[in-house]
């Protein structure tokens, strides 16, 4: 998706913003994030790819990160903007810890802070080009929410970004339950990620699954999904062709 | 405290390491009418004596709601108190807007204290002449803090400030160990009894005091006159005996007490301090 809005801010001597421009389009992007609430907390899955346009350029990008004690943030979209957001949150968590008073930022607070940041940037026509997924557990309560690059924000039992909205959410709507165990949750996420792997051209077969419970955050080591390409139609793809497509 | 050459402005230290202007500001708190706060594990009660300038006027408002989970009672210059309450409301609402979550009272109190400290270190400012009893909730339960003009703050189980607060403090000191486990009703009872101590002989009526409550499942609100009167009725049930004994004591005490109130008497209390 590209915007081309030519902006002429005039003379660099007189105008401080003369040679800078607002966000026009993303460069290095991450694809879908899929996340669900389960019995003990929240599970989130993402692959480790960073695409440079149509090139699958970076294959070791961690798109999920723990925030403070109680939250986990996953991002799709522009990777450099995600890194910027991580810097904002680092400062936020640092200041929260400096109070040293027994209070701590929970997932709800972090989600709302991010919503404010995203919406404010959108209002300046200089968005952070990400869709963020924020999950966490505090005082026994699970929380899962999403914020888009224009500041649309909501909570739900299961969320997905990008292509995940179209490919993963229908599966989750049918098969999600509140009392999923850890193994069932992982299986469900893997089912979604496999469909994305087959159908989303920016997906790569190297994914991580992150779990957040009352005890804390664990991000798994990267691993691959088993895929099946031995369908007979793939063996001789042009067998049935009659000249046209 | 006598006038001396080190008390002209707040940025002058005395040779004995005192900032007299700050101490004079704390005097202003002692002149205001009494305010009391007490807390249990889950509730905080703030109460104050309603003093009116004259019979013609209404009484000063000394207790303010800062948010559903924070209230403040003031003693001293009520104008300064009003301004600080507005600051507290502003901080609270800004936090709620950004984080959709109530501002922990401990953090509000520190910001308030830092704001007061600034006024003790600028030659063009003066300290706030008001003491604040801030009651509120955070993750660890109910808390009560006292913020004073010097910029220090302390946490309390129960405290009283303003004129004749010593009587209330004596009462609270006897009973504070039980407050942690007190029920909401017991806490309100104790607050009103502590108020009664500051009235020193004057009959306690619901029109003379304002009481407010907040708790873990109860947003900050004021108790209405009827509820307060009902509580008063439970312990002012035997008025004749108490009054007879009280009158005899009062007659003896009056002679001694007459000297003291004259100093704190109405002529010396500036109209802005209530």
Interface residues (C-beta under 8 A of the other chain):
Chain A: X99 X101 X102 X103 X104 X105 X106 X108 X109 X112 X113 X116
Chain B: X97 X98 X99 X100 X101 X104 X106 X107 X110 X138 X139 X140
